[in-house]
Amino acid sequence: LAAVLPGCAALRDLHLGNNALGDAGAAALARALERNSDLRALNVAANGICDEGAIALARAVAGGSTLEDLVLNENAISDEGASAFGPALRSGLLMRLGLASNRVGARGAAAIGEGLAVSVTLEGLRLGNNIMDDDD
């Protein structure tokens, strides 16, 4: 699927939730996003994506992807992966980011907050059911 995604000019919304994509699948999608200027929404919830996959997707967003809506809920993303979205929010076009039900702590939330403070596009952020506390 990732191999043909760059040529799918009509595809705007791709929902791949609960498919066990893992980091390798997320990285393949990230590479495809760098070459697809039409996809606006990507849902990869519940795919066993960890920090490596999240970082790849965040870099794609920061690197000029046209994604407006990225759902990464119910994965295994910790502070390292979540922190990559701080810079992505500064330069990307994201309007909605879902990182609920992961392993994001206070450090990751703070990095996202830094990006959020300067983002001119983000309208929705989902961070519920994570592990944020002051001891992180």
Secondary structure as GFF3:
##gff-version 3
##sequence-region A 1 136
A	DSSP	three_ten_helix	5	7	.	.	.	ID=ss1
A	DSSP	beta_strand	13	15	.	.	.	ID=ss2
A	DSSP	alpha_helix	22	33	.	.	.	ID=ss3
A	DSSP	beta_strand	41	43	.	.	.	ID=ss4
A	DSSP	alpha_helix	51	62	.	.	.	ID=ss5
A	DSSP	beta_strand	69	71	.	.	.	ID=ss6
A	DSSP	alpha_helix	79	83	.	.	.	ID=ss7
A	DSSP	alpha_helix	85	91	.	.	.	ID=ss8
A	DSSP	beta_strand	96	98	.	.	.	ID=ss9
A	DSSP	alpha_helix	106	118	.	.	.	ID=ss10
A	DSSP	beta_strand	124	126	.	.	.	ID=ss11
###
